[in-house]
């Protein structure tokens, strides 16, 4: 984003066209980093950008701040060593940075920002969607494609909901994952553990890990090997399912 456009957006004293141009540039800069959902980008744009301070001005401000603090320290030390009494106002006020300097009319000038109106933000988002720069389906497909190898459907659904996507769109992009949920969970388990659990405590730990990755309880029960013991020898699928049910009941965890 051009510095002049950002300054116009921060000051809020320019024309509507200038503010719209600055807001659009900011949105495109964000989209260049990664895909956003419409709701997620709207929340981002409604937060005004921080005012930028040029490097030279920032360095001069820091040097002036350090000089003021040193002068105040020398004055205070001289007063105490010379036996002088302190002024009635007490210690001299330590200099503060430019952001802490209050004006008579309110907040510091450097912290006054212009908050874009929701109408302006929605208008910019409409334009970005028409230009195909912004797309909820593309963002959802990208998130699922990049994370399906590591997480289950429940975890992916939570991430998509957190980004403000529609429930119907979430169901649509997650539907193809239903067929290979078990194979993906097994791949995650094998990469993380690779060895059957030697105790019930270890099996519970492995189950917890896969559940935290968003795989369902049924999938977890079928993926994590059961502990080999005389008590469990000869137990079939019912035994495995009962074992995982005991695990949930002991920790009061809901089945997914």
N, C-alpha and C positions, 0 to 999 in steps of 0.2 A: 504494500500500500504506500502511495506517495505520502511524504511527510506533510505536505500542505493539506491533503484531503483528510488525514488523520487529525490535524489541528482543527480543521473545520468541524469535524464530527465532535471533537472534545469541547470546543468553545460553544457550539450551538448558536453562533451569531451569523451564520451564513444562510443562503437561500435554501428552499426545500430541495431543489435540484442538486445542489452541492452536497447536502446531507445524504440524499439518496445515493449519489455516486460514491461517497465515502463508505456508506454502509454496504453497498454492493461489492466494492473492492475488498472490504474486510471479510465478507462472506465467502468470496472466491478464494481469498488467501487461506481461510480455514478449510475449505473443501479441497484445496490443493494438498493438504497434509493427509487427510483421510476422508472417507465417506461419513456423512452425518445424516440422520433422519431429519425430517422437516421440524418436528417438535424439538429435537435436541439442538438444532441450529438456531431456532427461534429463541430458545432460552439463552443461548450464547450471545446472540446479537442484542438482546434486551439489556445485557450488562454492558455499560459504556466502557470503552477502552481506557486504560490508564494513560494519563498525559505523559508524553515523552519529554525528557530533558536532554538537551544536546550535551555531548561528552565534555566539551570545554567548559560549559556553564556548570556542569556537575562537579568537575574537578576544582573550579574556582570556588564553588560553594563549600566544598569540603575543606579547602585550604583556609578560607575565611573562618569557618567554624572552628578549626584547630587553633588558629591564632587567637580567636576570642576566648576560647577555653584557657589557653596558656596565660593570657593577660589577666583573666579573672583569678587564676591560681596564684600568679605572682603577687597580685594585689592582696589576696587573702593571707598569704604567707607573710608578707611584709607587715601587715596590720598586727598579726599575732606576735611576730618576733619583736616588733618595736614596742609592744605593750599598749598599742592604741586600742581604744574601745571600738567596738563594732558600731556601724551606723544604726540608727533606729530602725531602718528598713531591714536590717539583718544582712546576710551574705548577699553580694551582688548576684543578680540572676544569671545563671549560666546560659550562654548563647545556645540557641536551638537551630535546627535546620530550617530551610525555607518552607517546608510543608507544615511546620508548627507555628508559623507566624500568622496570627489571626488579624483580619482586617475589621474595621468598624462595622462593615456591612454583613459579616458572617464568616463562612469558611475561607480558608486560604485560597488565593486565586488559582494556585496550581492544582487544587483538588476539585474545582468546579467543573463538572462534566455534564454533557447533554445526554439525557436518556432518550433513545429513539422511541417514537410512539409505536404501539402495537400495530396500528394501521400501516405505518411505513415499513415495518419489518415484514408484515404479511405480503405487502405489495412486492417487495424485493424477492421474497421467497417464491411468489407466483412467477416472477420473471425467470428466476433461476430454474424452476421446474420446466418452464416452457423451453428453455435453452438446453435441457437435459443435463444441467450441471448438478441438479438435486433430484434424487429419486429414492423413495422409500423402499420399493422392491429391490433395487440394485444394492442399497445399503444392507438390507436384510440378507440377501443372498451372499454378499461378500462376508458378512460376519459369520454366517453358518459355514461357508466354505473354508474359512480360515481357522475355525475352532471345532469343527465336527470331529476331528481326529483326537481331540483331547477331552471333550465334554459330552455329556448325555443331553437328551432332549429337554429335560427339566431345567438344567442350567442354562442352556441356550435360550429357552423360552423366557427365563428371568432376565437375561441380558437384553433381549429384544423388547420386552415390556418396559424395562428401565429407560430405553431410548424412545419411548412414546409411540411405538408402532401399533397398528391396528391388530386386534386379535385374529381376524380372518386372514390377514397377511402372514402373521406368525404361524398359524396352523398350516398355511399353504407351503411355506418354505421348510417347515419341519417335517412335513408328511413323508418325503422320500427317505428320511433317516430311520423310519420305524423298522424297515426290513433288516437293516444291518446294525441295529443298536447293540445286539449281543456281541457281534464280532468286533465292533469298535471298543466295547467295554473290555473284552478279552485282550485286545491289543494294548489298551491302557494298563490293565493289570499286569500283563507280561512285561511291559516296559518298566513298570514301577517295582514289581516284586520278582516275578519270574520263578518263584519257588512256592510250593504248597505250604500253607501254614502248619507249624509244628504244634500249636496249642490253640485252645479256644480263644485265648486272649489275642493271639496273633491274627486269628481269623477275623475277630471282631475289628481289629485295627485295619485289616485289608478291606473289610466291608465298609467301614466308615470312610475310607479314602474314596472308594468308588461312588458311594452315596453323595459325598461332597462334590464329586465331579458331575453330578446330575443324572446318574443312571438309576433306573427304577429298582425297587427292592427285589422284584422277581428276576430281573437280569443279573443283579449282584449275586443272588442266591445260586444261580446257575453257573456263574463265572468263577467265583471264589471256591476253590476245592475245599471239601469238607476235611476235618481233622481225622486222620486214621487212628482208630482206637478200638478196643474190643467192643465197647458199648455201641459204637457207630458202625461196626462191621456188618455188612449185609443190608444196611439201610438204603432205601431207594430215594426217589425224588421226594416222597412225602417226608422222609427223615430230614432231607436237606432243607425243605421248606419250613418244617417245624423248628429246625435249628435257627434259621434266620428270624422266625417269629419270636423265639425266645430272646434273641439279640435285641429286637425292637422293644419288646415289653420291658426288658431289664433297664433300658435307657429312655423309655417313654418317648420314642421317636416314631412319628407317623410314617406309615408306608406310603411311598410315592406312587 
